[in-house]
Amino acid sequence: MKIVLFCFVIMSLSACNLMPETQTQAPVVNLNGMCESRVTNEIFDEYCDWSAWTQALVEYSTLSWNARSEKISKLDSQPHSLLQKVLLSHGNDTPYQNRLRSQNWITTLQTVTDKSMTQLLDIVFFQSNQQLLELESAITILSQVNARQAKTITAQEALLIEKDKLITMQQQQVEQLLDVEASMVNQGRRDN
């Protein structure tokens, strides 16, 4: 009864908003003006506007990885180009090593971008890439473990076949010995 009363009191307090909420607020990203300083505005130019990012992402999503990779190889290491490289690397068909390289570009960019762009790079690219990298690593490790186990199973099956052959051969030898013994016993009975 006390437990029911306690639960009722807790529900009443939470319904009246007297208990503190434990929700954390998501970071607020200013999508209209991601370049807060004049220097950042000069560095990133059109990429200070989110619509340029979305337009680039839509355009790059129609390209194969090979075409995007070729575009990446033609870009330099300046922040504006690094941002383009990150956008070009954002795709499901991006290989593991290139996705990892993109993480490094994002980290480099976050040292020269304003807060809004830094948060956007983290939320849109870094976190999702990190999850994919971790999943791909786990899949690779599991594949290696499975391959080792498959080899072990194959070796165990071969060993089992050999032991089965040995047991069959030993059974045949025992049967032959029993036949010899039986014939000797029969021979001994006939002689008596």
Secondary structure, DSSP 8 states (H G I E B T S, - for coil): -HHHHHHHHHHHHHHTT-S-----------SS----SHHHHHHHGGGGSHHHHHHHHHHHHTS-HHHHHHHHHT--SSHHHHHHHHHHH-STT--HHHHHHHHHHHHHHHTTS-HHHHHHIIIIIIHHHHHHHHHHHHHHHHHHHHHHHHHHHHHHHHHHHHHHHHHHHHHHHHHHHHHHHHHHHHHHHHH-
